[in-house]
Amino acid sequence: MKSLAVKTFLTAEELEFRTMVRRFMKDELQPLVPQMEKDGRPPMSLFKRMGDLDLLGTYLPVEYGGSGGSLMTRAIVAEETARVNAGLDATIFVNIGLVAKHLAKYGTEAQKEKYLRPLITGEACASICLTEPTGGSDALSPRTTAKKVGGDWVIKGHKTFITNAPIAQFFLVFTRTSGENRRAHGGTCFIVDANTPGVSVGQPFDKLCLRSSPTSEIFFDDVRVPESQILGEAEMGFYIMLDGLDVERVFEGACNTGIAQACLDIAAPYANERKVFGKKIADYQMIQDKIARMAAGIEISRTMFYHLVRAAERGERMSNEASMLKLYSSEVAVMASREAVQILGGYGLMEEYQVARLYRDAKHHEIGAGTSEIMKLIIHKETMKQYDLA
Ligand SMILES: Cc1cc2nc3c(=O)[nH]c(=O)nc-3n(C[C@H](O)[C@H](O)[C@H](O)COP(=O)(O)OP(=O)(O)OC[C@H]3O[C@@H](n4cnc5c(N)ncnc54)[C@H](O)[C@@H]3O)c2cc1C
């Protein structure tokens, strides 16, 4: 059964692509998931395989190995990946949805050749380093600094909760180079190779969620890099970060929809088969309530994320709507995973049935890439502006 959102927003070509991606995830990703969750990382061969099948650089420039397709193709890969393993989606989200996107837009030819191409072919992983131990929500107030010494820059600081850090070959590092905290001007973004002297990566965190996606701290102890490692212009780095936020939150909507859909895919057939007190549990109204709310939340999230992907393709601004999508779709994913566990009863708590993992993974999305509280602050501010009250 196709949702009306799918029929309304996807072209025939995108539908075909979606079928191919879904088949890949089921046949090639699904069997790897238990081991990836245990290992705390995906195998590099999986990225290479996805690169060979053109599943990574779908919307990135053809000159660097991408397919030059619509932004929607990236959203399709995100939703279908998260439907099978949200950890892998988080890792690819950083590589492709953030780092590669910034490199494609702001990188020099040499930077694109060296750093963008291997992300698209699946031969490299990367990280985006913003959050620090002193806080992630106040993203424009990093304590990590970079100072010009001779012709080079020297970076000093400490980042935490960095997705892919233990497996990345390079990092995009946001530093304060001048100006005051909370000001967008005065930040500089550097491309730092993981093997640069002075860089050290902590042990992977043992975390509740996204266990197949490694996360750790990174320390920058007087790390010297040449001017050519600046992404974009010096002092303009925070604008790069802010420029990507709307689309980042739309991709979050894709991921949340994937997680919620996976929950329904497991819970609905289970409810139809499981018999308690002589009747299948799908006949009980309290179970029907759960399935109805899951289905409604999924369709509304999917409609909004497709709608916003199309708006992003047209180049429209959408901070308010993208925040609404992130807030709402993460609540749907958390609700759907909680209800799926409940429908499965004791089996829901057993790893074998997957909803336990989905329950853990969903929670991440109320925190990562901007917490629900921060989304509400943005929505409130934008709403008050409509009444000239901001
Ligand atoms: C698994 C994982 C992967 C991550 N990957 C990356 C990554 O790759 N790169 C990266 O840079 N970061 C990454 N992060 C960091 C993530 O973006 C931050 O955790 C998030 O932005 C919140 O920051 P914080 O954890 O420091 O919480 P804080 O900013 O300390 O916030 C703590 C609490 O206070 C609330 N709060 C803060 N300010 C306000 C306010 N004004 N009003 C009301 N409530 C408020 C928050 O909503 C939250 O509930 C990752 C985090 C996780 C858990």
The ligand as an ORCA input file, in Angstrom:
! r2SCAN-3c Opt
* xyz 0 1
  C      24.706     10.055     19.903
  C      25.030     11.495     19.713
  C      25.687     11.909     18.571
  C      26.033     13.254     18.408
  N      26.768     13.631     17.306
  C      27.261     14.897     17.233
  C      28.169     15.276     16.211
  O      28.484     14.477     15.314
  N      28.682     16.524     16.219
  C      28.348     17.438     17.165
  O      28.847     18.548     17.119
  N      27.473     17.119     18.165
  C      26.932     15.872     18.228
  N      26.065     15.527     19.242
  C      25.732     16.516     20.243
  C      24.284     16.978     20.207
  O      24.052     17.809     19.104
  C      24.030     17.654     21.562
  O      23.978     16.621     22.529
  C      22.764     18.454     21.592
  O      22.851     19.568     20.732
  C      22.461     18.963     23.014
  O      23.594     19.520     23.608
  P      24.031     19.057     25.095
  O      24.006     17.578     25.090
  O      25.294     19.720     25.419
  O      22.870     19.562     26.014
  P      22.759     21.036     26.664
  O      22.935     22.056     25.602
  O      23.631     21.086     27.851
  O      21.239     21.015     27.140
  C      20.816     20.272     28.288
  C      19.320     20.375     28.410
  O      18.940     21.747     28.602
  C      17.987     22.108     27.618
  N      18.174     23.515     27.262
  C      19.307     24.122     26.840
  N      19.079     25.425     26.595
  C      17.762     25.648     26.861
  C      16.909     26.781     26.815
  N      17.382     27.963     26.405
  N      15.633     26.638     27.180
  C      15.136     25.427     27.582
  N      15.883     24.328     27.663
  C      17.189     24.423     27.298
  C      18.260     21.198     26.446
  O      17.138     21.111     25.575
  C      18.557     19.901     27.172
  O      17.342     19.280     27.532
  C      25.660     14.183     19.382
  C      24.956     13.775     20.530
  C      24.638     12.452     20.692
  C      23.922     12.046     21.929
*
